[in-house]
Amino acid sequence: MSDAVHPDGRDPVASFKYWKAVVSGKAPCSEATDVLIPEPTLAELAVNFTSSVSRWAAGGFPVVAEDEYQHRQMICSACEFWRTDGLFAHCGKCGCSRLKAWMGTSKCPINKW
């Protein structure tokens, strides 16, 4: 496995969860393409979280209206990157939870909302 290369070029050691899922046959896949979708590393999760909260704070902590939040959640729930396995539901692309959808300064990492 030392010659293994992560699909997006990252060091395989940094994506232990991904490789563990690949070996166990439980890696998340896009239903449309059956291509393995690597989840963010712990470092990427930390950067994503910090960036989102910093933008939210700089913007004065705006919160979206209830109907906008529901619209965002409907999109997330139907998305091929949305994961319901593990401790909590989250985006397999950026790692966010449903709380990010409330932030008025946040956006979907693949521009779905």
RAHUNOR-V85330 format. One record per residue. RES is the residue in one letter. PSI is psi in whole degrees, 0 to 359 (999 if undefined). Layout:
res->RES psi->PSI
res->RES psi->PSI
//
This chain:
res->M psi->353
res->S psi->337
res->D psi->357
res->A psi->140
res->V psi->132
res->H psi->144
res->P psi->328
res->D psi->18
res->G psi->356
res->R psi->159
res->D psi->127
res->P psi->329
res->V psi->326
res->A psi->347
res->S psi->48
res->F psi->316
res->K psi->319
res->Y psi->309
res->W psi->323
res->K psi->318
res->A psi->322
res->V psi->312
res->V psi->321
res->S psi->353
res->G psi->16
res->K psi->23
res->A psi->139
res->P psi->139
res->C psi->154
res->S psi->126
res->E psi->333
res->A psi->328
res->T psi->348
res->D psi->29
res->V psi->135
res->L psi->135
res->I psi->107
res->P psi->138
res->E psi->161
res->P psi->147
res->T psi->170
res->L psi->319
res->A psi->318
res->E psi->322
res->L psi->316
res->A psi->316
res->V psi->315
res->N psi->314
res->F psi->311
res->T psi->317
res->S psi->315
res->S psi->314
res->V psi->324
res->S psi->315
res->R psi->320
res->W psi->315
res->A psi->316
res->A psi->330
res->G psi->359
res->G psi->22
res->F psi->47
res->P psi->145
res->V psi->138
res->V psi->161
res->A psi->158
res->E psi->317
res->D psi->324
res->E psi->319
res->Y psi->314
res->Q psi->319
res->H psi->314
res->R psi->317
res->Q psi->324
res->M psi->317
res->I psi->313
res->C psi->315
res->S psi->330
res->A psi->353
res->C psi->145
res->E psi->344
res->F psi->351
res->W psi->128
res->R psi->132
res->T psi->1
res->D psi->165
res->G psi->198
res->L psi->326
res->F psi->156
res->A psi->141
res->H psi->165
res->C psi->127
res->G psi->352
res->K psi->311
res->C psi->344
res->G psi->2
res->C psi->160
res->S psi->187
res->R psi->341
res->L psi->327
res->K psi->330
res->A psi->340
res->W psi->336
res->M psi->123
res->G psi->341
res->T psi->359
res->S psi->161
res->K psi->160
res->C psi->137
res->P psi->344
res->I psi->23
res->N psi->38
res->K psi->338
res->W psi->999
//
